C-alpha cells in the first residue's frame, strides 16, 4: 500500500503512528520532555499531571521500545481501523491508553520515584481487538507461528505472572489491562463481534 492508501483506509492510525514516532524521537534528545509527558502516579494521585495518562503513550524509553511497539501497531492497527471504523478506533485506542494505566497509577500512588511511559497498553488493546476479529489468524512469536487466540491466552497468563514476579522495569499491568480494555471496548463498539468470534472458532470443527 502507498502512503495515500494507508491514509485513506486508516487516517486515525496513520496520525497516531507518525505522531508517536516523532514525539518519541524528540524525547530521546530532550530529557525535559520525559519529565513532562511521563505518567507519574505520585503526582496523579494528588490531582496533578492528569494529562500524562495520554502523553505517556507518546514517548518511549529507547529505540527498541519504540520499534517493538510501532512494529506491532503497524501490523494490526491499520487493519483494525478499517474493520471497526475511524471514530471507533480512536475511542478504543485512547480509552484503552488511559484505562491500562489506571491500575499502575493506583498501585504506585505512594511511590515518588516511579514513572511509566510507552504505548504498550493501547497497543495491547489493538492486538486483542484484532484477535476478536481473526482468532485463527497466525501470529509469529519468536519465529514460532501460532493461532492468535492461543497467543492471546498465553499473553494474558504471562502478563499476570510477570506483574507479580518480575523486576524488569516493564509495566506488565499496562499490558494486561490494556488487553482487557481492548476486548471489552470492541464488544461495546462492534455489534455482532461476539457471534463472529464464536463462529470463527467453531469453524475449526466444521
HELIX and SHEET records of a PDB file:
HELIX    1   1 UNK A    3  UNK A    9  1                                   7    
HELIX    2   2 UNK A   11  UNK A   28  1                                  18    
HELIX    3   3 UNK A   31  UNK A   37  1                                   7    
HELIX    4   4 UNK A   41  UNK A   44  1                                   4    
HELIX    5   5 UNK A   52  UNK A   55  1                                   4    
HELIX    6   6 UNK A   56  UNK A   58  5                                   3    
HELIX    7   7 UNK A   63  UNK A   84  1                                  22    
HELIX    8   8 UNK A   86  UNK A  107  1                                  22    
HELIX    9   9 UNK A  120  UNK A  133  1                                  14    
HELIX   10  10 UNK A  148  UNK A  165  1                                  18    
HELIX   11  11 UNK A  172  UNK A  189  1                                  18    
HELIX   12  12 UNK A  193  UNK A  202  1                                  10    
HELIX   13  13 UNK A  203  UNK A  205  5                                   3    
SHEET    1   A 2 UNK A 138  UNK A 141  0                                        
SHEET    2   A 2 UNK A 144  UNK A 147 -1                                        
END                                                                             
